[in-house]
Amino acid sequence: MEMEGSEDLHVPFIEKDWIQARKLHNVSLPLYVILEKNKCTAMPNNFCMNPHFPLPIIPITQFVAWKLPRLLSEITASQTMSWFSKDEPNSDTCIIWTCTVPSRDFIKNIEEAAGQAWLDGAKSITDLQYNNGTDCLLLWTISFWRKITTIHDL
């Protein structure tokens, strides 16, 4: 017996049918569209292996001394959707290690907005707190921020 929605796995994602096609991001989206969005917004596995991330097996004394991007504790005043851009990413991913990570609440808001922003044609994130928002970062920067907050919580 096939799982409900599994037929969606075999449907090819055709960008012009979904991106900038005035579609709404909601729970009724086909599974193949959700999977494509997740692929675009998920931090790549090879980046997770970056030496900047602490290994789970390091001693606690080394973990505590690990240099991670600083977390911003205050609320970010700008509108969430203003952080998304239709411009292609134009910055080296190394800069995300030097940027301050937005607050947990803001990350939650931007994660919730990412699906609609992606459908509306967003290809990058512009961190308005860094370099006057001139750097266009990969959409998966949001996943990076979430991972950094999780590591800080350990």
Helices and strands as residue ranges (DSSP letters): G 6-10, H 15-18, H 31-41, H 45-48, H 60-65, G 80-83, E 84-85, G 93-97, H 104-119, E 124-126, G 131-133, E 136-138, H 141-153
